[in-house]
Amino acid sequence: MMFEKGDKTMDKDQIELKKFLEERVNWSVHQDKILEKIENKLYEMKELAEYARNYELTQIEINRLNVQLNMLKQEIHFLEQQLLSELN
């Protein structure tokens, strides 16, 4: 069966579309992994906050929890920057 010129172009367009869609899927999977990491860190922060709420802590323990919370906050900020940089 012979292909006319229009048919070959259509095949090329389909190939380009497939490649584009595969790239979008890979990008989405990567974004999802970053979002999952953020979610896990937020969950850790929630657990630390609940622990602080449920127990009477010494000032040293409060300071340690604050350090942990601040570290998690920085890690989340870093992950958010990764998300934003990939959007541009």
C-alpha positions as CSV (number, residue, x, y, z in Angstrom):
1,M,0.0,0.0,0.0
2,M,1.4,3.4,-0.9
3,F,1.3,6.3,1.4
4,E,0.6,9.7,0.2
5,K,2.6,12.7,1.4
6,G,-0.2,13.7,3.8
7,D,-0.1,10.2,5.4
8,K,3.6,10.4,6.2
9,T,3.2,13.8,7.8
10,M,0.4,12.5,9.9
11,D,2.6,9.6,11.1
12,K,5.4,12.1,12.0
13,D,2.8,14.3,13.8
14,Q,1.6,11.2,15.7
15,I,5.2,10.3,16.7
16,E,5.8,13.9,17.9
17,L,2.5,13.9,19.9
18,K,3.4,10.5,21.4
19,K,6.9,11.8,22.4
20,F,5.3,15.0,23.9
21,L,2.7,13.0,25.9
22,E,5.4,10.6,27.2
23,E,7.5,13.6,28.4
24,R,4.4,15.1,30.1
25,V,3.7,11.7,31.9
26,N,7.3,11.5,33.1
27,W,7.2,15.2,34.2
28,S,3.9,14.4,36.1
29,V,5.4,11.3,37.8
30,H,8.4,13.4,38.9
31,Q,6.1,16.2,40.2
32,D,4.1,13.6,42.1
33,K,7.2,12.2,43.8
34,I,8.1,15.7,45.0
35,L,4.6,16.3,46.2
36,E,4.7,13.0,48.1
37,K,7.9,14.1,49.8
38,I,6.3,17.4,50.8
39,E,3.3,15.5,52.2
40,N,5.5,13.2,54.3
41,K,7.4,16.2,55.7
42,L,4.1,17.9,56.6
43,Y,2.9,14.8,58.3
44,E,6.2,14.7,60.3
45,M,5.5,18.3,61.3
46,K,2.0,17.5,62.4
47,E,3.2,14.6,64.5
48,L,5.8,16.9,66.2
49,A,3.1,19.5,66.9
50,E,0.7,16.9,68.3
51,Y,3.5,15.5,70.5
52,A,4.1,19.0,71.8
53,R,0.4,19.5,72.5
54,N,0.0,16.2,74.3
55,Y,3.0,16.3,76.6
56,E,4.4,18.9,79.0
57,L,7.8,19.6,77.6
58,T,10.9,21.1,79.1
59,Q,12.4,24.1,77.4
60,I,15.2,22.0,76.0
61,E,12.6,19.6,74.5
62,I,10.7,22.6,73.0
63,N,13.9,23.9,71.5
64,R,14.7,20.6,70.0
65,L,11.3,20.3,68.5
66,N,11.6,23.8,67.1
67,V,14.9,22.9,65.5
68,Q,13.3,19.8,63.9
69,L,10.3,21.9,62.7
70,N,12.5,24.5,61.2
71,M,14.6,21.9,59.4
72,L,11.4,20.3,58.0
73,K,10.2,23.7,56.9
74,Q,13.5,24.4,55.1
75,E,13.3,21.0,53.4
76,I,9.7,21.7,52.3
77,H,10.7,25.1,50.9
78,F,13.5,23.4,48.9
79,L,11.1,20.9,47.5
80,E,8.6,23.7,46.6
81,Q,11.4,25.5,44.7
82,Q,12.0,22.3,42.7
83,L,8.3,22.2,41.8
84,L,8.3,25.9,40.8
85,S,11.5,25.7,38.8
86,E,10.1,22.8,36.8
87,L,7.0,24.7,35.9
88,N,9.0,27.4,34.2
